[in-house]
Amino acid sequence: MTTTLTRPASSAAQESGTTGDTPVPPYDPYQRNCPTRQLLDRIGDRWTVLVVGALAEAEGATRYSAIARRIDGVSQKMLTQTLRALERDGLVTRTAHPEIPPRVEYELTDLGRSLHGTVSLLEEWSRSNMGAVLQARDAYDTETVRNRGNGR
């Protein structure tokens, strides 16, 4: 059974007098060719999580260098690629100011801010549960070493 989701017509359609709902394709990230899979790959990327968090903390337009300073360990290449991908997905806006030297700022869009709500839950979960994860890792590593010593 296939369920077709609907969303309200766009404001442009509403303004033009068109009524009714616009059909939404049944997105399924478990299907390899579904575009939601690419979006989940983007959202689940560690640099995306950190860039979205850094931009949310800034609460406004933020220069590239400030983002790079906030995210310890990110390379220039990865930060640039991540920002471009987020801009393409409509999560970040890029504003280039015609100045000497050039000044470029990034800011979360409304869509990006809505993603931050989810990302911040993951960040909080990781902080709250890091102790338990470290204990599980230690137990696993200890058991793995013991089993390998026994030829298992």
Stockholm file with secondary structure:
# STOCKHOLM 1.0

chainA/1-152         MTTTLTRPASSAAQESGTTGDTPVPPYDPYQRNCPTRQLLDRIGDRWTVLVVGALAEAEGATRYSAIARRIDGVSQKMLTQTLRALERDGLVTRTAHPEIPPRVEYELTDLGRSLHGTVSLLEEWSRSNMGAVLQARDAYDTETVRNRGNGR
#=GR chainA/1-152 SS CCCCEEEECCHHHHHTTCCSEEEECCCCTTSTTCHHHHHHHHHHSHHHHHHHHHHHHHTSCEEHHHHHHHSTTCCHHHHHHHHHHHHHTTSEEEEEECCSSCEEEEEECHHHHHHHHHHHHHHHHHHHHHHHHHHHHHHHHHHHHHHHHTTC
#=GC SS_cons         CCCCEEEECCHHHHHTTCCSEEEECCCCTTSTTCHHHHHHHHHHSHHHHHHHHHHHHHTSCEEHHHHHHHSTTCCHHHHHHHHHHHHHTTSEEEEEECCSSCEEEEEECHHHHHHHHHHHHHHHHHHHHHHHHHHHHHHHHHHHHHHHHTTC
//
